[in-house]
């Protein structure tokens, strides 16, 4: 069986990257088993369910006969995924015979049966607005933000930077993060939050198990905090700052209510990002209209455009050279701005090709290249060579060392990198 490198693109890729012992511990939870099963490709899902009732190992060659030759590629993808997640494990018996089997058999793979898919019509779609607004304002406030210490450590791993006595400021990655699609933002934070778990004295396996269990909670339903462990209660408080859950305090008990972001945790980015409705209309004259009541949308648009005025449900602005230069200075690229405008295009223009006028996207790219038009390189100029032969020898010597920047054979002048000047001077002395 081929060994596949695991690159963490979504939650299940991070699960697959765990050490074998910790991954096997996760399978003690029925929620983990169901989350893994749902994440599998259709063919891999069929293999997992089919092997539940097989008590003996099955030869890899025998499994290859289960599919037609034209589906061999899909078969390999399915087997690779099952091996990554240790749903199947390899056992070499006899002569070069791979025998995958389900780890633990029925003991660990206890799928919840009879679970109906509940379509919740709750209109409260809390998407972490408070968190993102604080993240934007963190580059402007004089004092620290109200994030918990664990969240601040997570953000400072790439989004925020701070010096002694100074307020946290957004890094280039932080500004780029603000233009990401919502589920991409969520996955980025979750990945950093889990990766830094051991620094907080928390077992990442326990954290992953709880987060996946949270994704099976019912959207909008209240759950008591008293049933959680200390680690889980701390995680819930951190998740509340991100908008994944909402906290409610009663007279005696405290409760948490999962939002749509929490219930989508175990889904891939491509599966969970397709239902987003856009709000931005960009015209050929670089005018921009955002049909939104969100302060967050207004602050994000200010990152790369000039907001002229804001009505109760409409933000009017324009994309200017100066506003884009400010975005480029903060590390935001032209492609990220264009991608944001395309992903958030209003439904009236989203079906058009292109959703953002070509003259606007071309000009955004041109303004970015304007800043990169000239590169300064420290160098030395050599001229007044006594002979053509000496000039050519110097050119060849600098060229062989990769330090020749420019030459003029007619006037016998050349320019080399500044760090090559001592060697070139010594070479000229030897020629004389």
Secondary structure, DSSP 4 states (H G I P E B T S, - for coil): --------SSHHHHHHTS-HHHHHHHTTSHHHHHHHHHHS-HHHHHHHHHHTT--S-EEHHHHHTTS-GGGHHHHHHHHHHHHHTTSEE--B-SSS-BEEEETTGGGT--PPPSPPPP---------SHHHHHHHHHTTT-SS--S--HHHHHHHTTTTEE--TTS--EE-HHHHHHHTS-HHHHHHHHHHHHHHTTGGGT--HHHHHHHHHHHTTSPTT-EEEGGGS-HHHHHHHHHHHHHTSEEEEE-SS-EEEEE-HHHHTTTS-HHHHSSS--B-EEE-TTSEEEE----HHHHHHHTTTSEEEEEETTEEEEE--HHHHHHHHHTT--HHHHHHHHHHTBBHHHHTSSSSS-HHHHHHHHHHHHHHTS-----EEEE---S-HHHHHHHHHHHHHTT-EEEEETTTTEEEEEGGGHHHHHHHHHHH-
